């Protein structure tokens, strides 16, 4: 991973500058992330994947959102489309805003905006990001999420819990 410049945000969600990714990670600075929950074309399944062990954040854990950090001046939808293409090889799909949360676990602090897209692929997994991927029904995913010991990324877990208290996913 290169030590690229990323957008720095404040706690209220405003872009306030530019900083190196290494500094964001080392100092727990507020930043922004965008992601995409990918559903099958008919909406009946959700793509779940396992992150590679070499990831700097939440290595080796499961997730159902492809996403990443915003570059300076980048908007959330643009970042989400870029990340979906980079991580899963899915391009030219409509993105629909799903939800947003401010995630702060004491070490990682960011504003996360997640979109939903639909596609049956084909998938082209980025080997530096995604170890494997598979389709589950929302019920299958919820059954795994019911086990707090299941190794799932905490930010998406928080997002899905937030969605379940609202309109659902």
N, C-alpha and C positions, 0 to 999 in steps of 0.2 A: 504494500500500500504506500502510495506517495503521501508526502506531508502537504497536501494541497490546501489552498485557502478555502475557507467555508464562511458562510454568513453567520455572524454573531447576532444573537437576539437578546432582548431583556426578558425579565420574568413576565411582563405583560404581553409579550408576543410581537414586539416591534423589532424590526431589523435595525441594529445600532452600529454595525461595523463589520470588519473582516478580521479573521484570525486564522492561524494555522490549526489544522485538525488536531495535531499533537497537543497543542495548548488546551483546546476544548476538552480533550480526554483527560489530560493531566490535572487540570484545574477544576473540572466539573462546571465549565461555563455553559450558560444558556445558549442554545442553538435551535435549529429547526430541522425536522425530518418530514419526509412525505413517503407515503406507501400506498400499495394497492392490494386489496383483498381480491383475489382472482377466483371467480366462480365459473363453472362450466357454462356453455352457451345457454342451456335450458335453466340455469340457476339452481339445479338440484345438488350440486357438489361444490366443495371448496378445496382449493389446492393447498396442501400442507407440505412443508418442506423442512429439511434439517440443514442448519447452517454448518459450514465447514469448521473444523477445529482451529483453523488459523485466523478466524475472524477476530478483530480487536474487541468487539462488543458482543456479548452473549454467545460466545463460541460454542458450537456443537449442539445448541438448543434447537428445539422445533419452533416453527413459526407458520403463520398463514398470511403474512403480509410481506410482500417484496418491497423494500424501501431503503432509504438512505438519507444522508445529510444534504441540505440545500447549499448550493454554491452561492457566492455573493450575487445579489440581484435576481436570483432565480425564483420563480413563483412555485407554489406548491404543486399545481397541476403539471407544470413542465417537469419538475423533479420527479413526480410520481410516474409520468410516462417514460422518462429516461431510465429510472430504476427498473420498471417493469421490463423494458427492452434489454437492459444490461443483465439482469439477474435471471430472467426466465425466457428471454428471446421472443416476447410477445409485443407486437407493434400494431399501430393503427387500429386501436380499439377505443371505444368511447369510455371515458372516465366519468363516474358519477360520484359526487361528494358523499361520503358515508358518515364521517364523524371527525371530531378533533378533540384532543386532550392535551393538557399540560402535564408532562410526565416528570416527576422529580422523586428519585429514590435516595437522594443524598449524595450520590456520586454522578449519576446521569441526569441532566436537566435539559429538557427540550420540549418544544411545541410540536406535536405530531398531528398531521392532517392525513387522513386515510380516505382513499377513493375505492370504489368498487368497479370492476370491469368483468366482462364475460367473454370467454374464449375457450375453445376446446384444443387450442394449440395450432400447430405443433409447438412443443416447448423445446427450448435450447437452453439448458442449465449452464450458468456461468460456473466453471469448475473452481474458481477462486472464492466463490460466495456460497454456492448451494451444493451440498453433498448428494442429496436425493430429494425427490418430490413424488407425491401421490395424491389422488383425489379421495376425499371423504365426504360423507353427507354431514350437514351441520350437526345432526344428532350424534354421529360418531365422534366428531371433534368435541362437542360438549361433554360426552362421556369421558374422554381423555382429560379435558380441562377440569373435570370434577375431582381429579386426583391432584392435589396440590404438589405432590412429589414428582409429577410428570415433568420432564425437563423442557419447559416451554418458556419462551421469552416473556419476561414480566411486563414489558410495555404493551405488547399485544394482548396479553391476558387482561391487563387493566382496561384496555380499549374494549375488548369483547364484553367484559363485565359492565362497562358503562353503556354499551349498546343494548345489553339485555335489560337494563333498567329503563330504557327508552323505547324506541320503536322496534328494537330487536334486529337481528341480522340473519 
